[in-house]
Amino acid sequence: MRTGQVYYKNQLAGVLSQMDNGTFNFSYDEKWFNDTNKPAISLTFPKTKMEFQLSTLFPFFFNLIPEGVNKRLICSIKRIDLDDYFGILLEVAGGDTIGAVKIIRMK
């Protein structure tokens, strides 16, 4: 299993995991979920539900992955398979991302 903490505006909002069977789970952090002042991180992850599961990487997170030459360069330098979308996400989404969401790899 591989896991990353999901931050929204530098505050822990939840956890994204790839399970050993290849499925993906996103769950809100309990404090974030219960705080009515905290927004949903995306329209696709409404705070009416605490946990989400999908057989592929959620489109919201997939769209944080670079494309084209940038993707190939990162994969070459970091030795990541081009089809390992979650591995790429964990490598690049902890830094300067577009928007308010970052993902930090959990060790």
C-alpha positions in Angstrom: 0.0 0.0 0.0 1.2 3.5 -0.8 -0.2 6.5 0.9 -0.1 10.3 0.8 -1.5 12.9 3.1 -3.7 15.4 1.3 -3.3 19.1 2.3 -5.6 21.9 1.5 -4.1 25.3 1.9 -1.3 23.7 4.0 -3.7 22.1 6.4 -4.2 18.3 6.6 -7.5 17.5 4.9 -7.3 13.7 4.3 -5.4 10.7 3.1 -5.1 9.2 -0.4 -4.1 5.6 -0.6 -3.4 3.0 -3.3 -4.3 -0.4 -1.8 -2.4 -3.6 -2.6 -5.2 -4.7 -5.0 -4.7 -1.5 -7.0 -7.9 0.3 -5.8 -7.7 3.9 -4.5 -9.2 5.3 -1.3 -9.6 8.9 -0.3 -10.8 9.7 3.2 -11.2 13.0 4.9 -9.2 13.6 8.1 -11.8 13.3 11.0 -11.1 16.8 12.3 -11.4 18.3 8.8 -14.6 16.4 8.1 -16.2 17.4 11.3 -15.3 21.1 11.0 -18.2 22.8 9.3 -15.9 25.7 8.4 -13.6 23.5 6.3 -14.6 23.1 2.6 -14.7 20.0 0.5 -11.4 19.7 -1.3 -13.3 19.2 -4.6 -16.8 19.0 -5.9 -16.1 15.3 -6.5 -15.4 14.8 -2.8 -18.4 16.3 -1.0 -18.2 16.5 2.8 -21.4 14.5 3.0 -19.3 11.4 2.8 -16.1 10.7 4.7 -14.6 7.9 2.5 -14.4 7.4 -1.3 -13.1 4.4 -3.2 -12.4 3.9 -7.0 -10.7 1.2 -9.0 -8.6 3.9 -10.8 -6.9 7.1 -9.6 -9.6 9.7 -8.9 -9.8 12.2 -11.8 -9.3 15.1 -9.4 -5.9 13.8 -8.3 -5.0 12.5 -11.8 -5.3 16.1 -13.1 -2.4 17.1 -10.8 0.0 15.0 -12.8 2.2 16.7 -15.4 1.8 15.8 -19.0 4.0 15.4 -22.1 7.7 16.3 -21.8 7.4 17.3 -18.2 6.0 13.9 -17.3 8.6 12.0 -19.3 11.4 14.0 -17.7 10.2 13.4 -14.2 9.8 9.7 -14.8 13.2 9.5 -16.3 15.0 11.3 -13.5 13.1 9.6 -10.7 12.9 6.2 -12.4 9.2 6.0 -12.3 7.2 4.0 -14.9 5.2 6.3 -17.2 2.0 4.4 -16.3 2.5 4.7 -12.5 0.2 7.6 -12.1 0.1 7.4 -8.3 3.9 7.2 -8.1 4.2 10.3 -10.2 1.6 12.1 -8.1 3.4 11.3 -4.9 6.6 12.5 -6.4 5.4 15.9 -7.8 2.3 16.9 -5.9 4.1 17.8 -2.6 5.7 20.8 -4.1 4.4 23.7 -6.1 1.0 22.6 -7.4 -1.7 24.5 -9.2 -4.4 25.2 -6.7 -4.7 24.7 -3.0 -4.1 20.9 -2.8 -0.8 19.1 -2.1 -0.1 15.5 -1.5 2.8 14.5 0.8 4.1 10.9 0.6 3.7 9.0 3.9 6.6 6.7 4.7 
